[in-house]
Amino acid sequence: MTATDTDTGTDTGKGTGADTGTAVLRPHAEDAFAQELAALAAADDRPRPERWRLSPWAVATYLLGGTLPDGTVVTPKYVGPRRIVEVAVTTLATDRALLLLGVPGTAKTWVSEHLAAAVSGDSTLLVQGTAGTAEEAIRYGWNYARLLAEGPSRQALVPSPVMRAMAEGMTARVEELTRIPADVQDTLITILSEKTLPIPELGQEVQAVRGFNLIATANDRDRGVNDLSSALRRRFNTVVLPLPATAEAEVDIVARRVEQLGRSLGLPAAPDGSAEIRRVVTVFRELREGVTADGRTKVKSPSGTLSTAEAISVVTGGLALSAHFGDGVLRADDVAAGILGAVVRDPAADRVVWQEYLEAVVREREGWKDFYRACREAGA
């Protein structure tokens, strides 16, 4: 995985990930990487499903990265098992919807956005799932001024992102599906099974045209909140996004994203901060897994997830501290407060876990004295 659900994007510039020259803080994926998408489209000679901007092979290359015959370097958007991306892309080429499932911070939103950008050239047909998401957000609403003045008509109807995607043969996205109330979730059953959205007020329907599909994301931690009905679950092909398998992979993800975020936020270029990034990742992985990297010491895990996305946030915050209130070099003092905030979510239980980890592991680790001191001072 390569980003975050606070995801958890590499959106630092139109076409290349470089500065867009605009005031937009976070360009959409199709804008930030327009140059890469255009180069892929030009080099792509493989069969494309109807209304897809790229072939499945090119979509996978866009996400995983590679070098094209003309020398264009496609930056990886997702760092993880290739097969996961291939299955996700293939699913979208069928009549089954795609459900990206994983713990917080495994880049579900990030992957969803980039898939939609590569397939349809538009990642903005989005329904954000919350406990307050209403049926209208998935089906359609009404312009009540026109409704009262003219009565029910297509002109008074306000299409949802899903309805627009159906009519235009695009990819729609539904974020945090299991946060949506169960009765609203089931609005998707007819859409995904019959590829039709009835409009009973008008005696009409919208039929999905070729190219339409839907990507939903769901959080493993939300199981039991609003579980999907068996009828709805059957309409999805579920792909589980794992946490990075190795420390090296996670360090690479964090370093890549922090560099991109630093550029988008206008932070001065900093000297190599890989040592502190590696320490942050090591702390997060050990607390997450309940054992030190060498396997010799068991440690307690805090209540939070300590995802890669949170590691990115901690290091980015440290870079900002270093740039604005330090000498521009990322040091232990810059990341200590961020780590404390990420680990200690429950002031009572998590503080005990953190203190035990500091004294039993960090204090005894060679070359970590400055880190130990900074963390102690941050928690004082």
C-alpha positions as CSV (number, residue, x, y, z in Angstrom):
1,M,0.0,0.0,0.0
2,T,1.2,3.4,-0.6
3,A,-0.9,5.9,1.1
4,T,-3.7,6.4,3.5
5,D,-7.3,6.4,4.2
6,T,-6.8,9.9,5.6
7,D,-6.0,7.9,3.7
8,T,-4.6,7.7,3.0
9,G,-2.7,11.0,-2.3
10,T,0.3,11.7,-4.3
11,D,-1.2,14.9,-5.5
12,T,1.6,17.3,-5.8
13,G,1.3,18.3,-9.3
14,K,-0.6,18.1,-12.6
15,G,0.7,15.3,-14.7
16,T,3.9,14.5,-12.8
17,G,3.3,15.0,-9.2
18,A,5.2,18.3,-9.4
19,D,3.9,21.7,-8.4
20,T,0.6,22.5,-10.2
21,G,1.1,26.2,-10.1
22,T,-2.4,26.6,-8.7
23,A,-3.9,27.2,-5.2
24,V,-5.4,23.7,-5.1
25,L,-4.1,21.9,-2.0
26,R,-5.0,18.5,-3.2
27,P,-5.6,18.0,-6.9
28,H,-7.6,14.9,-8.0
29,A,-5.6,11.9,-9.1
30,E,-6.6,12.4,-12.8
31,D,-5.2,16.0,-12.6
32,A,-2.1,15.3,-10.5
33,F,-1.0,12.5,-12.8
34,A,-2.4,13.7,-16.1
35,Q,0.9,13.3,-17.8
36,E,1.4,9.8,-16.7
37,L,-2.1,8.8,-17.7
38,A,-1.7,10.5,-21.1
39,A,1.6,8.6,-21.7
40,L,0.0,5.3,-20.7
41,A,-2.9,6.0,-23.1
42,A,-0.5,6.7,-25.9
43,A,1.6,3.6,-25.3
44,D,-1.4,1.3,-24.6
45,D,-2.2,-1.0,-27.5
46,R,-4.1,-3.6,-25.6
47,P,-7.8,-4.2,-25.7
48,R,-9.8,-1.8,-23.5
49,P,-13.3,-2.5,-22.1
50,E,-15.9,-0.1,-23.4
51,R,-15.6,3.5,-22.2
52,W,-12.3,2.7,-20.3
53,R,-9.6,5.2,-20.8
54,L,-6.9,2.5,-20.4
55,S,-6.6,-1.2,-20.8
56,P,-6.6,-3.3,-17.6
57,W,-2.8,-3.8,-18.1
58,A,-2.3,-0.1,-18.3
59,V,-4.4,0.6,-15.2
60,A,-2.4,-1.9,-13.3
61,T,0.8,-0.3,-14.5
62,Y,-0.5,3.1,-13.4
63,L,-1.0,1.8,-9.9
64,L,2.1,-0.3,-9.6
65,G,4.5,1.8,-11.5
66,G,6.9,1.1,-14.4
67,T,8.8,2.6,-17.3
68,L,7.1,3.0,-20.6
69,P,8.8,2.4,-24.0
70,D,9.2,6.2,-24.5
71,G,11.1,6.4,-21.3
72,T,8.2,7.9,-19.2
73,V,8.5,6.7,-15.6
74,V,5.2,5.9,-14.0
75,T,5.4,6.3,-10.3
76,P,3.9,3.6,-8.1
77,K,0.7,4.6,-6.4
78,Y,0.4,1.4,-4.5
79,V,3.2,-0.7,-3.0
80,G,2.0,-4.2,-2.3
81,P,1.3,-7.6,-3.9
82,R,0.8,-7.2,-7.7
83,R,-1.9,-9.8,-7.7
84,I,-4.1,-7.7,-5.5
85,V,-4.1,-4.9,-8.0
86,E,-4.7,-7.3,-10.9
87,V,-7.7,-8.9,-9.2
88,A,-9.1,-5.4,-8.4
89,V,-8.7,-4.2,-12.0
90,T,-10.1,-7.4,-13.4
91,T,-13.2,-7.1,-11.2
92,L,-14.0,-3.7,-12.6
93,A,-13.9,-5.2,-16.1
94,T,-16.7,-7.6,-15.1
95,D,-20.3,-7.0,-14.0
96,R,-19.3,-7.3,-10.3
97,A,-18.6,-4.4,-8.1
98,L,-15.4,-4.1,-6.1
99,L,-15.2,-3.9,-2.3
100,L,-11.8,-2.9,-0.9
101,L,-11.5,-4.1,2.7
102,G,-8.8,-3.6,5.3
103,V,-7.8,-2.0,8.5
104,P,-7.5,1.8,8.7
105,G,-4.6,3.2,6.9
106,T,-4.2,0.5,4.2
107,A,-4.8,2.9,1.3
108,K,-8.3,1.8,0.5
109,T,-9.5,5.3,-0.4
110,W,-6.2,6.0,-2.2
111,V,-6.5,2.9,-4.4
112,S,-10.2,3.6,-5.0
113,E,-9.4,7.1,-6.2
114,H,-6.6,6.0,-8.6
115,L,-8.6,3.1,-10.0
116,A,-11.4,5.5,-10.9
117,A,-9.0,8.0,-12.3
118,A,-7.3,5.4,-14.5
119,V,-10.5,3.6,-15.7
120,S,-12.8,6.6,-16.2
121,G,-10.6,9.7,-16.0
122,D,-12.8,11.0,-13.2
123,S,-12.4,10.1,-9.5
124,T,-15.0,12.6,-8.3
125,L,-18.2,10.5,-8.5
126,L,-18.0,9.9,-4.8
127,V,-20.5,9.1,-2.0
128,Q,-18.9,9.6,1.4
129,G,-20.5,7.1,3.8
130,T,-21.4,8.2,7.3
131,A,-24.0,7.3,9.9
132,G,-26.1,10.1,8.4
133,T,-25.8,9.2,4.8
134,A,-29.4,9.2,3.3
135,E,-30.8,7.1,0.5
136,E,-30.8,10.2,-1.7
137,A,-27.0,10.3,-1.7
138,I,-27.0,7.0,-3.5
139,R,-30.1,7.2,-5.6
140,Y,-31.2,10.8,-6.4
141,G,-32.7,13.9,-4.7
142,W,-34.9,16.8,-5.8
143,N,-34.5,20.5,-6.4
144,Y,-37.4,21.4,-4.2
145,A,-37.9,24.8,-5.7
146,R,-38.5,23.3,-9.1
147,L,-40.4,20.4,-7.6
148,L,-42.9,22.8,-5.9
149,A,-43.1,25.0,-9.0
150,E,-43.3,22.4,-11.7
151,G,-44.0,19.1,-10.1
152,P,-41.9,15.9,-10.5
153,S,-39.8,16.1,-13.7
154,R,-36.3,15.0,-14.8
155,Q,-35.4,18.7,-14.7
156,A,-36.2,18.8,-11.0
157,L,-34.3,15.6,-10.2
158,V,-30.8,15.9,-8.8
159,P,-28.8,12.8,-9.8
160,S,-26.5,11.2,-7.2
161,P,-22.9,10.4,-8.2
162,V,-24.0,6.8,-8.7
163,M,-26.8,7.8,-11.0
164,R,-24.4,9.9,-13.1
165,A,-21.9,7.1,-13.3
166,M,-24.7,4.7,-14.5
167,A,-25.8,7.2,-17.2
168,E,-22.3,8.0,-18.4
169,G,-20.6,4.6,-18.1
170,M,-18.2,5.8,-15.4
171,T,-16.8,4.4,-12.1
172,A,-18.6,5.5,-9.0
173,R,-17.1,5.3,-5.5
174,V,-18.7,4.7,-2.1
175,E,-16.4,5.3,0.8
176,E,-16.9,3.6,4.2
177,L,-19.8,1.5,3.1
178,T,-20.3,-0.1,6.5
179,R,-20.7,3.3,8.1
180,I,-23.9,3.7,6.1
181,P,-27.2,2.5,7.7
182,A,-28.1,-1.0,6.5
183,D,-31.4,0.1,4.8
184,V,-29.5,2.7,2.8
185,Q,-26.8,0.2,1.9
186,D,-29.5,-2.0,0.4
187,T,-30.3,0.7,-2.1
188,L,-27.4,-0.6,-4.0
189,I,-28.8,-4.1,-4.5
190,T,-31.0,-3.3,-7.5
191,I,-28.3,-1.0,-8.9
192,L,-25.6,-3.7,-8.8
193,S,-27.8,-6.7,-9.7
194,E,-30.2,-5.3,-12.3
195,K,-27.9,-2.4,-13.4
196,T,-31.0,-0.2,-13.1
197,L,-32.1,2.7,-10.9
198,P,-35.9,3.0,-10.8
199,I,-37.5,6.5,-10.5
200,P,-41.0,5.6,-9.4
201,E,-42.1,9.2,-9.0
202,L,-41.7,9.6,-12.8
203,G,-42.5,6.0,-13.9
204,Q,-39.0,5.9,-15.4
205,E,-35.6,4.3,-14.7
206,V,-32.0,4.9,-15.4
207,Q,-30.2,1.9,-17.0
208,A,-26.5,1.6,-16.6
209,V,-24.5,1.9,-19.8
210,R,-21.4,-0.2,-20.5
211,G,-18.4,1.0,-18.5
212,F,-20.4,1.5,-15.3
213,N,-19.1,-0.1,-12.2
214,L,-18.7,0.8,-8.5
215,I,-15.9,0.7,-6.0
216,A,-16.7,0.6,-2.3
217,T,-14.4,0.7,0.7
218,A,-15.0,-0.7,4.1
219,N,-13.0,-0.8,7.4
220,D,-12.2,-4.0,9.1
221,R,-12.6,-2.3,12.4
222,D,-16.3,-1.4,11.5
223,R,-17.5,-5.0,11.5
224,G,-20.6,-5.2,13.5
225,V,-21.5,-1.5,13.0
226,N,-23.6,-1.9,9.8
227,D,-22.7,-5.2,8.4
228,L,-23.5,-5.8,4.8
229,S,-26.5,-8.0,4.1
230,S,-25.7,-11.3,2.4
231,A,-27.7,-10.1,-0.7
232,L,-25.5,-7.0,-1.0
233,R,-22.2,-8.8,-0.2
234,R,-22.9,-11.2,-3.1
235,R,-22.8,-8.3,-5.5
236,F,-19.2,-7.4,-4.6
237,N,-15.9,-9.1,-5.2
238,T,-14.0,-8.4,-2.0
239,V,-10.3,-7.6,-2.2
240,V,-8.4,-7.3,1.2
241,L,-5.7,-4.7,1.3
242,P,-3.0,-5.8,3.8
243,L,-0.6,-3.8,5.9
244,P,2.9,-3.6,4.4
245,A,4.6,-7.0,4.7
246,T,8.0,-5.8,5.6
247,A,9.6,-2.9,7.4
248,E,11.5,-1.9,4.3
249,A,8.3,-1.7,2.2
250,E,6.7,0.4,4.9
251,V,9.7,2.8,5.2
252,D,9.7,3.2,1.4
253,I,5.9,4.0,1.4
254,V,6.3,6.5,4.2
255,A,9.3,8.2,2.7
256,R,7.7,8.5,-0.7
257,R,4.5,9.9,0.6
258,V,6.1,12.3,3.0
259,E,8.3,13.7,0.2
260,Q,5.2,14.2,-2.0
261,L,3.2,15.8,0.8
262,G,6.1,18.1,1.7
263,R,6.1,19.4,-1.8
264,S,2.3,19.9,-1.9
265,L,2.5,21.8,1.4
266,G,5.3,24.0,0.3
267,L,7.8,22.7,2.9
268,P,11.4,23.4,2.2
269,A,13.4,20.5,0.8
270,A,14.9,18.7,3.9
271,P,18.0,16.7,4.1
272,D,17.6,12.9,4.2
273,G,15.4,12.0,7.2
274,S,15.4,8.3,6.5
275,A,16.8,7.5,10.0
276,E,13.9,9.1,11.8
277,I,11.4,7.6,9.3
278,R,12.8,4.1,10.0
279,R,12.5,4.7,13.8
280,V,8.9,5.8,13.5
281,V,8.1,2.8,11.3
282,T,9.9,0.4,13.7
283,V,8.0,1.8,16.7
284,F,4.6,1.5,14.9
285,R,5.3,-2.0,13.7
286,E,6.5,-3.3,17.0
287,L,3.6,-1.9,18.9
288,R,1.2,-3.1,16.2
289,E,2.5,-6.6,16.1
290,G,3.2,-7.0,19.9
291,V,6.8,-8.0,19.5
292,T,10.1,-6.3,18.8
293,A,11.7,-6.6,15.3
294,D,14.2,-9.2,16.5
295,G,11.4,-11.3,18.0
296,R,13.0,-11.4,21.5
297,T,10.7,-9.2,23.5
298,K,6.9,-9.2,23.6
299,V,5.3,-5.8,24.1
300,K,1.7,-4.7,24.7
301,S,-0.3,-3.1,21.9
302,P,-2.1,0.1,22.3
303,S,-5.8,0.7,21.4
304,G,-5.1,2.5,18.1
305,T,-4.3,0.9,14.8
306,L,-0.9,2.6,14.2
307,S,-1.3,2.4,10.5
308,T,1.1,3.4,7.8
309,A,-1.1,6.4,7.2
310,E,-0.5,7.5,10.8
311,A,3.2,7.1,10.4
312,I,3.0,9.3,7.3
313,S,1.2,11.9,9.4
314,V,3.7,11.8,12.2
315,V,6.7,12.2,9.9
316,T,5.0,15.0,7.9
317,G,4.2,16.8,11.1
318,G,7.8,16.4,12.2
319,L,9.1,17.8,8.9
320,A,6.8,20.9,9.4
321,L,8.2,21.4,12.9
322,S,11.7,21.0,11.6
323,A,11.2,23.5,8.7
324,H,9.4,26.2,10.7
325,F,10.9,25.9,14.2
326,G,14.2,24.0,13.7
327,D,17.1,23.8,11.3
328,G,15.3,21.9,8.6
329,V,16.8,18.5,9.6
330,L,14.3,15.9,10.8
331,R,15.3,14.8,14.3
332,A,13.9,12.8,17.1
333,D,12.5,15.9,18.9
334,D,10.4,16.6,15.8
335,V,8.6,13.3,15.7
336,A,8.3,12.5,19.4
337,A,5.1,14.5,20.1
338,G,3.5,13.1,17.0
339,I,4.3,9.5,18.0
340,L,2.9,10.2,21.5
341,G,-0.3,11.5,20.0
342,A,-0.7,8.5,17.7
343,V,0.0,5.9,20.4
344,V,-1.8,7.3,23.4
345,R,-5.4,7.4,22.3
346,D,-6.7,6.1,25.7
347,P,-5.0,8.4,28.3
348,A,-5.1,5.7,30.9
349,A,-4.4,2.3,29.3
350,D,-2.3,3.5,26.3
351,R,0.0,5.7,28.4
352,V,1.0,2.6,30.4
353,V,1.7,0.7,27.3
354,W,3.8,3.5,25.9
355,Q,5.8,4.0,29.1
356,E,6.5,0.2,29.3
357,Y,7.7,0.2,25.7
358,L,9.9,3.2,26.2
359,E,11.6,1.7,29.3
360,A,11.9,-1.9,28.1
361,V,12.7,-1.5,24.5
362,V,13.6,2.1,23.4
363,R,15.8,2.8,26.4
364,E,17.9,-0.3,25.8
365,R,18.2,0.0,22.0
366,E,21.7,1.0,20.8
367,G,21.7,4.4,19.0
368,W,18.3,5.4,20.2
369,K,19.2,7.5,23.3
370,D,18.2,10.7,21.6
371,F,14.9,9.2,20.6
372,Y,14.3,7.9,24.1
373,R,15.1,11.3,25.6
374,A,12.8,13.1,23.2
375,C,9.9,10.8,23.8
376,R,10.3,11.1,27.6
377,E,10.3,14.9,27.3
378,A,7.3,14.9,25.0
379,G,5.3,12.8,27.6
380,A,6.4,14.7,30.6
